[in-house]
Amino acid sequence: MVSPRSPQAPYAQVKQHLKDRLAAGDWPPGAQMPSEAELVAQFHVSRMTVNRALKELQAEGLVDRVQGVGTFAAALHKVSSTLMLRDLHEEIAERGHQHEAQVMLQREEAAAPALAAQLGVAEGTMVFHTVIVHRENGIALQCEDRYVNPAEAPQYLAQDFTRITPTHYLFGATALWRAQYQVEAALPTAPEAQWLGIGRGDPCLVIVRRTFSRQGPITLARLVHPGARYQLQGDFQP
């Protein structure tokens, strides 16, 4: 039942309850969730209130709604109303172009304090680190600098990332729950400029992305794209 003393609006209380149960794993990806009628009866609120809570969860990529069928826990590759976790290889292939990956670095490293905090591990824990330059028809499109929590993907360093992208591998090897994004226009570091074949003063689109399972952080990735060669797109239909 919705609490009349709560400072949250009724729809927000319903939404938070469902979000908490999703986070607890009560409904695994693809599982059918309670119907609107069941939620109306459970929380003693209007159907409009329940509908708003579900629409906001859908907009956040946490549930899928099928008209006439019901609400389902999302597959969780979708992370927001406008951004999707996508394999860059697939994006390039969809354009009919050739994708090539060059691995610049692939090793274990001791996590410094700031990195350890981002990955949810103790300072000094050995974590996985890869740097990969992705090319489209021979032209550098993205420098992917990624750290991985070994507890989430213990076989990560054993992969051949010239044949499979880290994103594709992690989709299959981990139970993705949510992701955080930071998008900004920034200048590349000296190594990034060299790897991408651009000048230090050339503007780039930089995406810093952290992904999580229900247990904790999976990866921290810095994705650097030459501004003249890349654009961020999204498509959302509620």
Secondary structure, 3 states (H helix, E strand, C coil): CCCCCCCCCHHHHHHHHHHHHHHCCCCCCCCECCCHHHHHHHHCCCHHHHHHHHHHHHHCCCEEEECCCEEEECCCCECCCCCECCCHHHHHHHCCCCEEEEEEEEEEEECCHHHHHHHCCCCCCEEEEEEEEEEECCEEEEEEEEEECCCCCCCHHHCCCCCCCHHHHHHHHCCCCEEEEEEEEECCCHHHHHHHCCCCCCCEEEEEEEEECCCCEEEEEEEEEECCCCCCCCCCCC
